[in-house]
């Protein structure tokens, strides 16, 4: 704890009131982290009901460390599938590029497992804990259109004219964050990478691909992913390709014909997966360039609103969970001085999340390598021991709540992590497909 933080903690204020904009995984986790400290929460969700869209997601040891700190780790574990290994295959010739065991030795190293879960199951486990907390109030159909931080406290105004007031506000409202537009005003970086997601019954999966592992089939400008969900009763299927069209960020229904047109150069073994879903959801993905500041007085950002990222390290939800725990620790350390807490939280998170965002971009390049770059990628992990893989992901998976404020510098340094991110991408969690 810094000297200024210690001073703030020694003059603890009364618990504040906080507006949380967005009821996704990050918003729910933040509500739980803050309410457990005595903070009164109004959670504003634009949808008519609280819930999650999507399919599967992956949870590294860092995510479970955060979930345990929030008191929901065991509930999430009950609905998760614990995988045996992480696998990368070459989608052109079906050769194994790398396979990393995530069993006993992995758990011993990182104090937690690697697992896969349905997004709705993760969200639901956190939501159940949130619903039981008397300090959290839900407001659905509350689409925030404007926020005012110019006076005493903050005010959020919804599309239907309702006004919500509090001492502070946290934007957990994703890539198209209204709170971020007010604080920063930058534009998303539309990647041109399109993601199709579907869930299929296990008996619809090819028998020789029913692996207890997240598997990425890496192809030229595309890849396919599959892994089991819900105790092996379902499989999550994800395909990604570089679109030929100009894309805008958003989610729509998918077209099987479009998917098939992008995988003509892929081997028949992984390509057969494209025939399994009866329907797809289509995501045109976006991220943002990392920034060194995402807080202003009594307002801050969390999760995708702060550091949106693509899917190539399967860390979007994991980073939001880490954010929520760190935010709670900062509020506690600063004795409910919310502007000071937001600055401390930001300082603890900016460099780490920027490193992940930039590493993710490089991982996308490796996944989609073609020509000679594909041959180079396939040679990177030949003969690598599990311990060397574990060393490479230490920076990512060894995060612990009790140390989450340790790296907060006194003054923020410019984000210049590109070279380091490239090195991470070549050696780190390449086998964490989304």
Buried (B, 14 or more C-beta within 10 A) or exposed (E): BBEBBEBBBEEEEEBBBBBBBBBBBBBBBBBBBBBBBEBBBBBBBBBEEBBBEBBBBBBBBBBBBBBBBBEBBEBBBEBBBBBEBBBBBBBBEEEEBBBBBBBEEBBEBBEBBBBBBBBBBBBBBBBEBBEEBEBBEBBBBBBBEEBBBEEEBBBBBBEEEBEBBBBBBBBBBBBBBBBBBBBBEEEBBBBBBBBBBBBBEBEBBBEEBEBBBBBBBBBBBBBBBBBBBBEEEBBBBBBBBBBEEEBEBEEEEBEBEBBEEBBEEBBEBBBBBBEBBEEBBBBBBBBBEBBEEBBBBBBBBBBBBBBBBBBBBBBBBBBBBBBBBBBBBBBBBBBBBBBBBBBBBBBBBBBBBBBBBBBBBBBBEBBBBBEEEBEEBBEEBEEBEBEEBBBBBEBBBBBBBEEBBEEBEEEBEEBEBBEEBBEBBBBBBBBBBB
